[in-house]
Amino acid sequence: MTTTLILLCLAAFSAGFIDAIVGGGGLVQTPAGLVLLPLLPVSTVIGTLKIPAFSGTFLAAIQYLQKVKINWKLVVTMVVLAFCSAMAGSYCLTKVDNYFMKPLLLVILVFVAAYTYTKKNFGIHAEKDHSFNQQLFYSIATSVVLGFYDGFVGPGTGSFLVLAFITLLGFDFLKSSAHAKMVNLATNFGSILFFAGSGRIIFAIAIPMAICNALGGALGARLAIVKGNKFIRVFFLVIVVGTILRFAYDVFFKRT
């Protein structure tokens, strides 16, 4: 068990680092948890991993708050909706199979990677001139859909949030990453409350992983702030390609 915990902690540190910059840390942490804890129910593994996911996101959010201006009116609305949607998604995880979403996400991510690579100004342009109602609509849609997804499936949520802030609201990469962290905190917290209430969190595993994830998150956020938008854009592409490969393996090769 000691060796397993060490490997989980290493995965948590890497996940925190990646997640702080562009999201997608769950692509490292979730598969590691499922592979290294094969005897536990999937819902218990996912529930346990929500604790380190929250801690890393929390420390990264603190780093961003010190350097990036946050649209609090927008964020508060999104946080409330994302929190409720994540709880609903976590409930559904205990009732149904989430495998059917992988093919759809694979197609979306291939498009995202191609678009990000060909559009050199993607994620670097200025904020869009939306009316308040337009901004509210996009915010509500993003919060409900991705909040549910994070509670139900999880991996890649941070990257999808960054993408939503860029494409729908016109934020640059740095501002998108900062706002995505606030919403991701709410989705993680909503799932944690559900899983903790249903006894699906193993704290002896979750707490050490949380410490490592938080350290990785703090380091990743600081690097993103120092390096800026161009660095985040490249890192975003790397993570999206990694997500594509992971989902492609699940869809075409994995037999479950």
LUMDRENTOR-411681 format. One record per residue (C-alpha): residue number from 1; residue in three letters; chain; x negated, z, y. Coordinates in nm, 4 decimals, always signed. Layout:
BEGIN
SELO  pos  code  unit        c1        c3        c2
SELO  NUM   ala     A         X         Z         Y
...
end
This chain:
BEGIN
SELO  pos  code  unit        c1        c3        c2
SELO    1   met     A   +0.0000   +0.0000   +0.0000
SELO    2   thr     A   -0.2934   +0.0691   +0.2332
SELO    3   thr     A   -0.4243   -0.2866   +0.1996
SELO    4   thr     A   -0.0744   -0.4250   +0.2508
SELO    5   leu     A   -0.0301   -0.2191   +0.5676
SELO    6   ile     A   -0.3660   -0.3356   +0.7057
SELO    7   leu     A   -0.2702   -0.6984   +0.6494
SELO    8   leu     A   +0.0686   -0.6404   +0.8116
SELO    9   cys     A   -0.1008   -0.4802   +1.1122
SELO   10   leu     A   -0.3367   -0.7771   +1.1512
SELO   11   ala     A   -0.0378   -1.0098   +1.1387
SELO   12   ala     A   +0.1394   -0.7909   +1.3963
SELO   13   phe     A   -0.1562   -0.8060   +1.6376
SELO   14   ser     A   -0.1726   -1.1863   +1.6102
SELO   15   ala     A   +0.2037   -1.2116   +1.6537
SELO   16   gly     A   +0.1973   -0.9935   +1.9640
SELO   17   phe     A   -0.0794   -1.2030   +2.1193
SELO   18   ile     A   +0.1017   -1.5315   +2.0533
SELO   19   asp     A   +0.4423   -1.4003   +2.1533
SELO   20   ala     A   +0.3187   -1.2713   +2.4893
SELO   21   ile     A   +0.1984   -1.6159   +2.5933
SELO   22   val     A   +0.4684   -1.8556   +2.4747
SELO   23   gly     A   +0.6780   -1.6747   +2.2172
SELO   24   gly     A   +0.6879   -1.7609   +1.8493
SELO   25   gly     A   +0.5007   -1.4556   +1.7232
SELO   26   gly     A   +0.7668   -1.4135   +1.4587
SELO   27   leu     A   +0.6290   -1.7251   +1.2902
SELO   28   val     A   +0.3259   -1.5143   +1.1967
SELO   29   gln     A   +0.4855   -1.1740   +1.1530
SELO   30   thr     A   +0.8020   -1.2655   +0.9633
SELO   31   pro     A   +0.6423   -1.4742   +0.6868
SELO   32   ala     A   +0.3714   -1.2061   +0.6480
SELO   33   gly     A   +0.6360   -0.9385   +0.6053
SELO   34   leu     A   +0.8359   -1.1397   +0.3532
SELO   35   val     A   +0.5251   -1.2248   +0.1486
SELO   36   leu     A   +0.3648   -0.8795   +0.1555
SELO   37   leu     A   +0.6880   -0.6860   +0.0991
SELO   38   pro     A   +0.8543   -0.8972   -0.1742
SELO   39   leu     A   +1.0418   -0.6094   -0.3369
SELO   40   leu     A   +1.2360   -0.5174   -0.0242
SELO   41   pro     A   +1.5676   -0.6798   +0.0751
SELO   42   val     A   +1.5242   -0.9507   +0.3393
SELO   43   ser     A   +1.7444   -0.7617   +0.5854
SELO   44   thr     A   +1.5208   -0.4522   +0.5478
SELO   45   val     A   +1.2052   -0.6550   +0.6107
SELO   46   ile     A   +1.3570   -0.8243   +0.9167
SELO   47   gly     A   +1.4882   -0.4919   +1.0468
SELO   48   thr     A   +1.1491   -0.3232   +1.0036
SELO   49   leu     A   +0.9718   -0.6096   +1.1843
SELO   50   lys     A   +1.1997   -0.5759   +1.4865
SELO   51   ile     A   +1.0185   -0.2559   +1.5881
SELO   52   pro     A   +0.6739   -0.4193   +1.6297
SELO   53   ala     A   +0.8381   -0.7242   +1.7864
SELO   54   phe     A   +0.9964   -0.5001   +2.0494
SELO   55   ser     A   +0.6770   -0.3051   +2.1232
SELO   56   gly     A   +0.4669   -0.6168   +2.1779
SELO   57   thr     A   +0.7303   -0.7756   +2.3979
SELO   58   phe     A   +0.7639   -0.4528   +2.5967
SELO   59   leu     A   +0.3940   -0.4298   +2.6840
SELO   60   ala     A   +0.3807   -0.7995   +2.7644
SELO   61   ala     A   +0.6847   -0.7598   +2.9911
SELO   62   ile     A   +0.5117   -0.4809   +3.1836
SELO   63   gln     A   +0.2123   -0.7088   +3.2429
SELO   64   tyr     A   +0.4352   -0.9885   +3.3700
SELO   65   leu     A   +0.6388   -0.7582   +3.5937
SELO   66   gln     A   +0.3246   -0.6689   +3.7850
SELO   67   lys     A   +0.2372   -1.0315   +3.8608
SELO   68   val     A   +0.5520   -1.2475   +3.8441
SELO   69   lys     A   +0.8622   -1.2302   +4.0657
SELO   70   ile     A   +1.1721   -1.1769   +3.8505
SELO   71   asn     A   +1.5229   -1.3020   +3.9291
SELO   72   trp     A   +1.6945   -0.9724   +3.8446
SELO   73   lys     A   +2.0507   -1.0915   +3.9038
SELO   74   leu     A   +1.9930   -1.3625   +3.6449
SELO   75   val     A   +1.8040   -1.1394   +3.4025
SELO   76   val     A   +2.0569   -0.8533   +3.3977
SELO   77   thr     A   +2.3380   -1.0915   +3.3046
SELO   78   met     A   +2.1302   -1.2505   +3.0312
SELO   79   val     A   +2.0079   -0.9176   +2.8941
SELO   80   val     A   +2.3588   -0.7797   +2.8441
SELO   81   leu     A   +2.4842   -1.0939   +2.6713
SELO   82   ala     A   +2.1705   -1.1376   +2.4599
SELO   83   phe     A   +2.1869   -0.7757   +2.3448
SELO   84   cys     A   +2.5446   -0.8132   +2.2184
SELO   85   ser     A   +2.4768   -1.1534   +2.0608
SELO   86   ala     A   +2.1713   -1.0223   +1.8759
SELO   87   met     A   +2.3721   -0.7373   +1.7256
SELO   88   ala     A   +2.6313   -0.9904   +1.6062
SELO   89   gly     A   +2.3576   -1.2089   +1.4593
SELO   90   ser     A   +2.1994   -0.9156   +1.2769
SELO   91   tyr     A   +2.5359   -0.8238   +1.1295
SELO   92   cys     A   +2.5799   -1.1806   +1.0031
SELO   93   leu     A   +2.2317   -1.1712   +0.8484
SELO   94   thr     A   +2.3527   -0.9010   +0.6113
SELO   95   lys     A   +2.6481   -1.1169   +0.5066
SELO   96   val     A   +2.5373   -1.4813   +0.4823
SELO   97   asp     A   +2.2332   -1.7028   +0.4138
SELO   98   asn     A   +2.0454   -1.8329   +0.7213
SELO   99   tyr     A   +1.8594   -2.1142   +0.5417
SELO  100   phe     A   +2.0922   -2.3916   +0.6577
SELO  101   met     A   +1.9604   -2.3665   +1.0159
SELO  102   lys     A   +1.6037   -2.4696   +0.9272
SELO  103   pro     A   +1.6601   -2.8507   +0.9067
SELO  104   leu     A   +1.8378   -2.8556   +1.2439
SELO  105   leu     A   +1.5638   -2.6513   +1.4108
SELO  106   leu     A   +1.2975   -2.8781   +1.2609
SELO  107   val     A   +1.4497   -3.1861   +1.4271
SELO  108   ile     A   +1.4800   -3.0068   +1.7613
SELO  109   leu     A   +1.1204   -2.8868   +1.7529
SELO  110   val     A   +0.9792   -3.2300   +1.6717
SELO  111   phe     A   +1.1550   -3.3603   +1.9823
SELO  112   val     A   +1.0271   -3.0660   +2.1902
SELO  113   ala     A   +0.6660   -3.1231   +2.0814
SELO  114   ala     A   +0.6823   -3.4962   +2.1559
SELO  115   tyr     A   +0.8446   -3.4414   +2.4950
SELO  116   thr     A   +0.6024   -3.1665   +2.6000
SELO  117   tyr     A   +0.3023   -3.3761   +2.5004
SELO  118   thr     A   +0.4140   -3.6957   +2.6787
SELO  119   lys     A   +0.5457   -3.5277   +2.9943
SELO  120   lys     A   +0.2324   -3.3873   +3.1568
SELO  121   asn     A   +0.4308   -3.2086   +3.4291
SELO  122   phe     A   +0.6641   -3.0382   +3.1812
SELO  123   gly     A   +0.6697   -2.6677   +3.2624
SELO  124   ile     A   +0.4711   -2.7112   +3.5831
SELO  125   his     A   +0.7406   -2.8501   +3.8155
SELO  126   ala     A   +0.9362   -2.6507   +4.0736
SELO  127   glu     A   +1.2587   -2.4635   +4.0065
SELO  128   lys     A   +1.5728   -2.6778   +3.9986
SELO  129   asp     A   +1.8195   -2.6580   +4.2840
SELO  130   his     A   +2.1174   -2.5349   +4.0811
SELO  131   ser     A   +2.4277   -2.3839   +4.2328
SELO  132   phe     A   +2.4991   -2.0228   +4.1372
SELO  133   asn     A   +2.7750   -2.1335   +3.8963
SELO  134   gln     A   +2.5442   -2.3842   +3.7249
SELO  135   gln     A   +2.2703   -2.1269   +3.6914
SELO  136   leu     A   +2.5190   -1.8734   +3.5552
SELO  137   phe     A   +2.6533   -2.1204   +3.2991
SELO  138   tyr     A   +2.3080   -2.2081   +3.1662
SELO  139   ser     A   +2.2106   -1.8419   +3.1577
SELO  140   ile     A   +2.5205   -1.7408   +2.9614
SELO  141   ala     A   +2.4810   -2.0266   +2.7120
SELO  142   thr     A   +2.1126   -1.9474   +2.6562
SELO  143   ser     A   +2.1748   -1.5762   +2.6115
SELO  144   val     A   +2.4612   -1.6129   +2.3654
SELO  145   val     A   +2.3047   -1.8846   +2.1487
SELO  146   leu     A   +1.9471   -1.7546   +2.1370
SELO  147   gly     A   +2.0547   -1.3916   +2.1229
SELO  148   phe     A   +2.2565   -1.4648   +1.8110
SELO  149   tyr     A   +1.9731   -1.6733   +1.6674
SELO  150   asp     A   +1.7205   -1.3928   +1.7150
SELO  151   gly     A   +1.9431   -1.1424   +1.5390
SELO  152   phe     A   +2.0270   -1.3866   +1.2611
SELO  153   val     A   +1.7067   -1.5849   +1.1990
SELO  154   gly     A   +1.4440   -1.4674   +1.4463
SELO  155   pro     A   +1.1168   -1.6680   +1.4300
SELO  156   gly     A   +1.0524   -1.8859   +1.7336
SELO  157   thr     A   +1.3057   -1.7157   +1.9619
SELO  158   gly     A   +1.0480   -1.6490   +2.2326
SELO  159   ser     A   +0.9455   -2.0152   +2.2371
SELO  160   phe     A   +1.3085   -2.1280   +2.2511
SELO  161   leu     A   +1.3691   -1.8925   +2.5439
SELO  162   val     A   +1.0670   -2.0303   +2.7297
SELO  163   leu     A   +1.1927   -2.3814   +2.6608
SELO  164   ala     A   +1.5414   -2.2948   +2.7889
SELO  165   phe     A   +1.4076   -2.1519   +3.1146
SELO  166   ile     A   +1.1969   -2.4641   +3.1689
SELO  167   thr     A   +1.4474   -2.7339   +3.0773
SELO  168   leu     A   +1.7708   -2.5752   +3.2020
SELO  169   leu     A   +1.6564   -2.3695   +3.5000
SELO  170   gly     A   +1.3408   -2.5555   +3.5978
SELO  171   phe     A   +1.1043   -2.2564   +3.5891
SELO  172   asp     A   +0.7328   -2.3182   +3.5372
SELO  173   phe     A   +0.5622   -2.1906   +3.2223
SELO  174   leu     A   +0.4409   -1.8640   +3.3713
SELO  175   lys     A   +0.7757   -1.7735   +3.5270
SELO  176   ser     A   +0.9579   -1.8839   +3.2111
SELO  177   ser     A   +0.7364   -1.6645   +2.9939
SELO  178   ala     A   +0.8012   -1.3653   +3.2176
SELO  179   his     A   +1.1797   -1.4069   +3.2155
SELO  180   ala     A   +1.1843   -1.4858   +2.8435
SELO  181   lys     A   +1.0193   -1.1491   +2.7740
SELO  182   met     A   +1.3015   -0.9624   +2.9494
SELO  183   val     A   +1.5693   -1.1393   +2.7456
SELO  184   asn     A   +1.3688   -1.1071   +2.4237
SELO  185   leu     A   +1.3479   -0.7310   +2.4779
SELO  186   ala     A   +1.7265   -0.7176   +2.4787
SELO  187   thr     A   +1.7637   -0.9259   +2.1617
SELO  188   asn     A   +1.5093   -0.7127   +1.9773
SELO  189   phe     A   +1.6704   -0.3904   +2.0940
SELO  190   gly     A   +2.0163   -0.5053   +1.9882
SELO  191   ser     A   +1.8890   -0.5867   +1.6394
SELO  192   ile     A   +1.6975   -0.2577   +1.6185
SELO  193   leu     A   +2.0097   -0.0551   +1.6928
SELO  194   phe     A   +2.2064   -0.2381   +1.4256
SELO  195   phe     A   +1.9373   -0.2211   +1.1579
SELO  196   ala     A   +1.8517   +0.1426   +1.2342
SELO  197   gly     A   +2.2182   +0.2377   +1.2179
SELO  198   ser     A   +2.2521   +0.0719   +0.8785
SELO  199   gly     A   +1.9320   +0.2298   +0.7414
SELO  200   arg     A   +1.7352   -0.0961   +0.7153
SELO  201   ile     A   +1.4146   +0.0065   +0.8969
SELO  202   ile     A   +1.1098   +0.1555   +0.7220
SELO  203   phe     A   +0.9390   +0.3441   +1.0042
SELO  204   ala     A   +0.6219   +0.4211   +0.8054
SELO  205   ile     A   +0.5518   +0.0473   +0.8160
SELO  206   ala     A   +0.7131   -0.0328   +1.1490
SELO  207   ile     A   +0.5227   +0.2177   +1.3670
SELO  208   pro     A   +0.1625   +0.1136   +1.2781
SELO  209   met     A   +0.2634   -0.2502   +1.3131
SELO  210   ala     A   +0.4246   -0.1731   +1.6477
SELO  211   ile     A   +0.0998   -0.0299   +1.7851
SELO  212   cys     A   -0.0954   -0.3398   +1.6785
SELO  213   asn     A   +0.1705   -0.5790   +1.8082
SELO  214   ala     A   +0.1713   -0.4016   +2.1436
SELO  215   leu     A   -0.2065   -0.4322   +2.1769
SELO  216   gly     A   -0.1862   -0.8027   +2.0996
SELO  217   gly     A   +0.0999   -0.8456   +2.3460
SELO  218   ala     A   -0.0876   -0.6763   +2.6303
SELO  219   leu     A   -0.3948   -0.8927   +2.5708
SELO  220   gly     A   -0.1943   -1.2144   +2.5450
SELO  221   ala     A   +0.0058   -1.1513   +2.8614
SELO  222   arg     A   -0.3083   -1.0747   +3.0618
SELO  223   leu     A   -0.4724   -1.3957   +2.9385
SELO  224   ala     A   -0.1632   -1.6018   +3.0253
SELO  225   ile     A   -0.1497   -1.4590   +3.3785
SELO  226   val     A   -0.5198   -1.5247   +3.4390
SELO  227   lys     A   -0.5252   -1.8771   +3.2902
SELO  228   gly     A   -0.1944   -1.9977   +3.4372
SELO  229   asn     A   +0.0458   -2.2826   +3.3613
SELO  230   lys     A   -0.1906   -2.5447   +3.2164
SELO  231   phe     A   -0.3267   -2.3011   +2.9597
SELO  232   ile     A   +0.0234   -2.1866   +2.8639
SELO  233   arg     A   +0.1368   -2.5489   +2.8267
SELO  234   val     A   -0.1394   -2.6222   +2.5743
SELO  235   phe     A   -0.0738   -2.2975   +2.3888
SELO  236   phe     A   +0.2982   -2.3774   +2.3856
SELO  237   leu     A   +0.2276   -2.7130   +2.2200
SELO  238   val     A   +0.0107   -2.5490   +1.9543
SELO  239   ile     A   +0.2790   -2.2938   +1.8696
SELO  240   val     A   +0.5583   -2.5528   +1.8605
SELO  241   val     A   +0.3543   -2.7694   +1.6211
SELO  242   gly     A   +0.2912   -2.4609   +1.4092
SELO  243   thr     A   +0.6635   -2.3897   +1.4083
SELO  244   ile     A   +0.7350   -2.7471   +1.2983
SELO  245   leu     A   +0.4901   -2.7198   +1.0090
SELO  246   arg     A   +0.6372   -2.3877   +0.9017
SELO  247   phe     A   +0.9973   -2.5108   +0.9098
SELO  248   ala     A   +0.8976   -2.8410   +0.7430
SELO  249   tyr     A   +0.7464   -2.6459   +0.4553
SELO  250   asp     A   +1.0641   -2.4387   +0.4216
SELO  251   val     A   +1.2899   -2.7441   +0.4336
SELO  252   phe     A   +1.0991   -2.9884   +0.2114
SELO  253   phe     A   +0.8822   -2.7843   -0.0236
SELO  254   lys     A   +1.0128   -2.4302   -0.0589
SELO  255   arg     A   +1.2591   -2.3775   -0.3403
SELO  256   thr     A   +1.4905   -2.0808   -0.2918
end
